[in-house]
């Protein structure tokens, strides 16, 4: 059987405090690696922004 594909992750910076599944608070300003779909939802709702470097900024 083929192995399942690893889920792609995207770095996001939280703009607001948020709560994890285990009810722990994650403060605004925290950079997290999230699955792409979860990252897109947070960005679309205005609760996070992309945290990956722009091309040429990854020094």
Buried (B, 14 or more C-beta within 10 A) or exposed (E): EEEEEEEEEBBBBBBEEBEEEEEEEEEEEBEBEBEEEBBBEBBEEEBBEEBBEEEEEEE
